[in-house]
Amino acid sequence: MAFIGTSNFSVEGDANNYVHGDQIVHYTTQVIHQGKKKHKRTIRTLYDEFYDIKLGAIHRIRDIYRKDYPTPRRWDIGTKEWQGFQVERIICVAEIRGEQPEGSRFTVVSYSGLYAKKAWKKDFQRFSKATDATKMQLFGINRSSVPLLIFFGELVPLAHLWERLGDFGRGYAYTLAMSVWLCRPSEVWIDLEKGTLVCGMEGPDCDLLHFSINNVETLPSSIEFLLQEDVCIRYFSQLPLVKGFDMDVIDVLNFASVVEGRTSPIINRPYILSTRTNSIIAIGNGVWNGRGCLDHYSRVVMPDGRTRFTLTDKASSLNLYSRPSGNQNAWFSQASNVFHRLGISLDEDLSSYKLIVPHIALSGIVNWRWRPEQPPVYFFLHPLPFSPSLKAGSVVSTHTWSFDENGQTPISRHRYMSFGLPTELRVDYLIAIPPYWPKETYKSTHKWQIARGFDPTTTDFARYLDYPIYEVLLESEAGQFEELSMDRPEGLSGRSFTEESTSQQDQRQYSTMTAYNTEADSMNVDSPTASPFCSLSTSVKLQPGAGDNVYQDMDMEVDFDTTSASNIEVD
């Protein structure tokens, strides 16, 4: 049997004959599989999915961006050298004849150079697969000697509006690009007609680097967020109250800082210098980062200003760093409170107030061998004395060790020496870079705190972020301090300090601070006859510069067989 007009099919089955008398009955089972002709989808068939636009139909109005892009080198047989070729890509706004409505505009990308077609093909394959409204939409193509890609709409690079954006607008754009779309900010374009942002061809770079806000998985693509700071703040402020998220927001605002020159700090802590009056208006405690054997993520700022870290056995080096970033965020989180208390308006020129953060690194060697049956060991870094400034290569004893998470019962100096814990830390001291911020940035921070439900005239926001609190120096307090006999900017007047006055403040604020110079203990815990309970009889003296000579006598018994610091007995 012939099947006329058919192709690409097969017949399967069997036939059976049954004979009964003079009759023959035939049973035939047949299955006919009709196949479909498979069309391989190639890039050439993909070309047919887009309009073929002639060069003469394109009326270029203005160029947006022009750049030469390098291509891989190849070996030139004639010159016997590696030759590198470039592709010039030009992006412009154009009108296309015959397209309705009349006057519709498009974004056209043209390619020229030896490898123009290869670069064009690569970009075509990328944008021909765009499936959502967050990408540049391909309208048509041209495959002449100067190939073109034609996109819907008149698009503007983000960089063209970058200078007009506020801090939140830039943070929003950076977050949308880097965290949500996973592209570079130079690939973000603005569709002014639709009022949206899209990701597409690489355009000009933005002049300023910015931070993106973490913990944000989706964001609306809206020009309102970009250009209207209040709208952007209102949206972000509705997100859940999460400490890490708010720190990222402060990072965004902080990164808009303008850095000016270098200076030598006159004290060891961060402070705010008014260049108008050459006086210090506020002093903070450093924000410290731990490295080496100190678990950085265990950092806790204690109510009395100490910084606590948990000791680990992952390294033998102990490193602490006081660097600008965390200290700048601490200042930003409470600047409105300081200005409010000093009667400084946010409408003033606030760039005259500069944050001086000493770059200080402390290091030591740890020979501690922690065992599972032992309680955690805590390192407490006490606020550095106000003056004099630390010198590179010097050593300080501004810390204590304790099995108590509150540090109320410190291990004696002699005892933690026998444990292999350092009694002194070496100082590496770097120069400070004093940044300042415009009033607009301070106002944005002020608005953000209100939007998040905090009173910016208080320190509640800084405490929520676990930052040290700045001490405000009122005019009435200026007379309490005498001039320092140290290197300091010429003409600095008003709020200066002496070791005596600062030590009185330290004694008042840190009366629980136990310390650093202790008498030798009479018992050696490493002795073969030492019992599981080791009696630590200690005479503890406050660090010089932290007040008058104050001693506290205590006898401490430590059970090394326990796993909780609560079993430490103090008599």
N, C-alpha and C positions, 0 to 999 in steps of 0.2 A: 504494500500500500504506500502511496506517495502522499506527502503532505505539501501541498502547493502553497508558496508564499510564507513559509515558516523557516526559521533558522534558530540555531543555538538552543536545541532541545534534545532530550533523550527519552527512550521508551524502555520501560522495565516491566517484567511480568512473566507468566507462563501459560501454556495451553494444555488442556486435558480432553481426551476423546473417550466417550462412553458408548459402547455398542450394546443395544438391547433389541433383539429380534432383527427386523430389517431397518431399524432406525439408528442413526448415529447422531449423538448429541455432543456439540462442541461447547466447552466452557473456557473462555479466555479471560485472563486477568491482565490488565494493562494499566500502567501508571505513566502518564506523560508529564515530564518536567519541562515547563516553559521557562527558560532563563531570560534574564534581562542583560542587555548589552552594557558592559561596564565602561564608563567614561573616566579616564584618569584625569583628575583635576590638576592641571599644571598651572604655572604662573602665567602662561599665555592665555589660558581660558579665564584667569582671574582678571586680566587686563580688560576683558569685555564687560566686566561688572561696573566699570566707571566710564564716564564721558571722555571721549577723545577730543581734546580742545586744540584747535589750530593756533599757531603762534600769532597769526594776524588778528585773531579775535580777542587777544589780551591787551588791554590798555593799562599799562603800569602807571600808578598815580604817585607813589612815593616808596622809597626803600626804607625798610625797618632795620635790617641787620645784614652785615656782610662779614664773612670770615673764611679764611683758608684752613682747610682741615688736612693734616698729613695722612698719607696712606702708606702701607707697608713698602719698604724698600725692595728693589730688585737689582740683580747683577747685570750691568751693562757690558756686553761682550766687547764692544768697540773701545770704550774708555778703560775697560777692566777695573771699574769702580762700582760701588754700590750707589744706585741712584734713588733718591727719594722724590716722589711726586705728590703734588697737592691737588685737592679738589676745592674749588671756590664755590661756596654756597651763598646765594643771595636771597633774602626773604623780603618781599615787598607786598604792598596793598595794590590791588588791581580791580578793574571792572572787565567783564567779559561780554562782548557783543552778542546780542541775541538772547541773553538770559533774562527771564522775567522774574520779579518785576524789574523794570528798567532802573538802573542805578545801583543794583545789588553789588556788594563788594565781596571780594575773596582775598585770601592770603595765599600768595604764590611763592613757591620755592624753586629756584632755578639752579642748575648744576653745570659747571664748566671745568675743563681740565682733562688730562689724559685718562683719569679714572672716573670721569663724571658719571658714566652709565652704571658702573659698578656701585658707586655711592647712591645713585638714584634708586637702583634696584633694591638695595638693602633697606633704604627708608620706605620704599613702596611696600615691601613685604611686612614691615612693622605696622604701618598705618592702615593698610588694607584690611587688617584683622581687628581694628578697633570696634568694640562691641557695646560701649556705653558712652554716656554723655560727658564723662570726665576726660575724654581723649579728643584730640583734634580730629575732625571728621573729614575724610577725603572725598572730594567731589569729582575731580577729573584728573587726567594725566595728559602728558605730551611726551612722545618718544623720539623726538627729533635729535639732531646733533647737540642741541642744548636742551636736555630733558627737563620737564617741569612736573611738580606735584601741586595741585590746586586744592585748597581747603576751603570749606564753607566759612563765611563770615570774615569780618575785619577784626583781626586779633592783635592785641598789644602785649609786648613782653612785660613781665612783672617788673623787670629792672627799670623800665621807663617811668614807673610810678613809685619806685622804692623811696625816693627822697621825700615824697609827700605822705608817707605812711607814718603812723605813730608806733610806739614800742609794741603795743598789743597787735597792731595790724601786721607788723613784721614777724612777730612771734607766731601769729596765726598762719601766715603764708609759709613760714618755715616748717611749722608742724604739719600742715596739709601736705607739703611736698615730701619731707623727709620721713615722717612717721606714718602717714596714711597712704599716700600714692607711691611712696618708695622711689622717688625721682629727685633730681637735683632742682633747686630753686630756679636755675637758669632755664629749665624746661617747662616752667609754669607760664601760661598766657592768660590774658584777660579778654573775655568776649564782652565788650561794652554794650552791645545791643541786647544780649540775653541777661547780662548782669551776673555772669558766672565766671569761674576759673576753670581752665582745662590744662591737661598735661600733654605736651607735644614735642615739636622740634626743639633742638637746643638753640637757645637764644643768648642774648648778652648776659654776662654774670651780674649779680647784684653787688653793689659796691661794698656792702657791710656784711660780715659774717654774723649770724644770729643763732640762738639756741632754739631747738624745738621742745615742745612740752610733751613729756612722756605720759604714759597711762591714758592716752587719747587714741581710740581705735577708729573712730569715724568723725568726720567733720562736714558740715554743709559747704558746698562750693558756692560762695556768695561774695559779691563785691562789697556788700554792706559790712560784712565782717572785716574786710580788708581796709575800707576807707573810714568806717564809723567806729571809733574806739569804744563808745558807750555800748553799741550793739554787741561788739565782740566781748566786752567785759561781762555783759548781762548773760550771754550764753555760757561762757566758761565758768562763771560764778555759780551756775545751777548744778554743776557737777558735784559729786559727793565730796565731803570734807576729808581729804586725804593729805597727810603731811608731805609726802613725796611730791604730790602734784603741786601743792602750793609753793614748795621749794623750787620747782621747775619754773613756775611763773615768776618768782623773784629773780631767778637766773636770767630769764628773758629780759626783764627790766634792767637788771644789773649790767648786762652785756652791752647796753647802750651807752656805757660810760666813755668818757673821753680821758685818756691818760696823758698826763703832763709831767715830763721831766723825771728827775730822781731827787731824792733827799735822804738825809741821815736822820732817823728818828731820834728824838731826845729822851724817850722813855721806851720801855720794853713791851708795852701793850698798845693795841690799836687805839687811836684817839682822833677826834675831829678838831681840825685846826681852822679857825676863822682867819682868812688872809686879810680881812678888813681891819681887824683889831690886833692881829698877830697874837692871838690867845687861843688856848685850848678850851673848848666848850663841853666836851664829853669824853669819857674814857671807858673803854670796854675791856673785857677779858678775851684773850685770843681763842679763836676756834681752831682746835687742834685735830689733825689727822694722824692716826696711828698706823705704823707699818711693822714688818718683821714679826716679832712674837706678840705684838699687841693686836687684838682683833678689832679692826677699824669699825666694823658694824656693831660692836658692843659699846661704842662710845655713848656716854651719858653725861650730860652737864648737870652737876649737883646743885641744889638750891643755894649753897654758899659759894658757888663760883668754881669749885674744883671740877676737873674733867676725869671721868673714870673709864678705864679700859679693863678688859678681862685678859689675863695672861694665857697664852697658848704655848704648845711645845712644837710649833711649826718652824721656828727659826731661833737662832741664838742671838740675833741682833735686835735691839730695841730702837725704834726710830719714831720721832715725833716732828710734825711739820706745822708751822703756822703760816699759811699762805693766803694771798688776797681773796680768793673766791669765796670761801666760807665766811670770812670776816666782813666782806662787802655785803653779803646777803644778811648777816646778822645786823649790820647797820641799817640796811634798807628796811628791814622788818620793823624797826622802831624809830626811824628818823622823824616821823610825824610827831611822835611823843616828845622827842628832844626839842624839836622846833616849837611845839606848843608850850612846853614848860619855860622856854626862854623867850617866849613872845615873838618868835620869828615867823613871819607870814610866808605861806607857800607862794605868794605872788611876788616875793622879793627875788633878786638875782641869787639863787642858791648855789650857783657855781663857785662862789667864794668860800664855800665850806668843803674842805678836802679831808678825805679819810687817809690817815697815815697808818699803814700796816707794816710793822717790821717783819721781814722774812727771817724767821728763826727756825733752825733745825737742831733738835736735841738727839743725841745718840748714846747708846750704852751697850754693854755685852752681858748676856744672860746665860748662866750655866745651870739654870733650873731644870730639874728632871721631874716632871709632874707624873704622879701615879694615880690610877683610877680611884684608889681608896681615899685620896686626899681631897679636901675641899677646894673650890676655886680660889685662885689668887687674883686680887684686884690691884691695879696700879692707879694711884690718884696723883694727877698733876695739879699742883696748887697754882693759883694765879701768880704770875711773876711779879716781883716788886716793881714799883713804878720807875725807880731810878737806882743807880745809873744804868745807862744802856749796856747791854751785854756785849762782850768782845769775843770775836772768833778765837777759838782755841781754849777759852776758859772753861771751867767746870762749875756746875751749880748743883745744889741739893734742894730742889724745889718739889720733891715728890715723896710719897709714902706708899708702902705696901700693906695690904690687909687681907685677911680672910673674911672680913665683914663687908658686905656690899655697900654699907653706908660709911665705911671707913672710920667708925667711931673707936675701934680697937686696933690700932696699927701694930704691925710687927716691928719690933725694935730694930734699930740700925744694925747692931751687932748680929742679931739673929738672922736678918735677911742677907747679911754678908755671908754667913755660913750656909745659907740656902743657895748661894750663887746669884743673888739678885743685886743689881748695881746700886750703890749708895750715892753715886754722883753721875751726872750726865754731861757729856761734852757738848759745847756750844759751837754751832756753825752759823754764822750771822751774815746775812746778805743785805744789800741796800733795799730801801723801800721805794715804791712807785706810787705817788699820791694821785689817785683819780678824783674826778669831780663829775657831777651830774647836773643837767639843766633842771629848772623848776618843773618842766613838763613831765619829766620822769618821776620826780617825787610826787607830783599830783596823781599820776597813774597808780603808783603804789598806794597812795591814800584812798583812791577810789576802790581799788581792789580789796583792801581790808574791810571797807564798809560793805561792799558787795558780798563778802564772805561772812558777814555777821560780827565783825570785830570793831571795837572802838579804837581808831588810830591814835587818839590822844593818850592811850594807855600802852602798856607793854604786853598786853594779852596775846597779840599775834606773835610776837617774838617768843614768848613762853610756850605757845602752842607748837612752834617750830623747833623748840628745844635749843634756842640760841642764848648765849650769855647776854646779860642785861647791861646796857651802857649806863654809867653813872653820870648824871648831868651836873655840871659845875655852874651853879647860879652865881650871879654877880656878887651876891652877899657872901658867898663862900670864898671868893677870890683872895680876900685878905688873910685867910687861914694858912695860905701857902707862902713860903719864902722862895726867893730866887735860887735856882739850882746853879752850882758852880760846875757846869759841864758844857761841852760843845753843843751849841744850839743856834738856830737861826738868829742872826743879829736883829735886835729890836723886839724879840719875843717878850711880851710883857703880860702882866695880869696873872693868869692862872698857871703858876709854876709850882714846883713841889720840892720838899726836902725829905730826906729819908725819915726824919723824925715824925713829920706830919703824916706821911703815908703809912708808916708803921703803926701809928695810932689807929688809922682807919682799918688797916688789915687786922689789927687785934680786935676791933669792934665787930668787923664783918666775919672774921674767920676764927672765932674764939675756940672752935672745936678742932682747929687745924693742929694736928700733932706732927711730930717732926723729925728733925733731920739730924741733930747732934745728940747722940745717946751714949750713955756710959756702957762699958763692956759688961757683958753678962758673965756670970761665973760658971755657967753650965754649958757644956758642949753637947748639942743634940746628936752629933755624930759619934759620941762615945759609945763603946760596946755595952756599957752599963746603963745607958740612958733608958728610962722607962718609956712606955708608949705616951705617957703624959709628960710633956716637957715644961718645966716651970720657967717662965720668961719674966724675970724681974727687971723692970726698965725704969729709968729716969728720963722722961721725955721733955725736951726743951723746944720751945717755938723757934722757928727759923729766924736768924738775925734779920731785922727789917720787918718782922711781923709783930712787933710789940716789945714791951719790956721783957726781961728774962723771966719767963713764966715756966715753971716746972710742974709736971704731973707725975706722981709715982703710981705705978700700977704693977700688979703681979698678974701674969696671964698664963693660963694653962691651955695648951693646944693638943687636942686629941687627933693624931694623924691617922687614926684608924677610921675616922668618920668621913662621910661624904657631904656633910652639910656644915656650913660655917656657923650654924646656930648652936653647934656643940662646943664652940669655943667659950671657955669660961674665963671671966674677968673678975678678979677680986679687988 
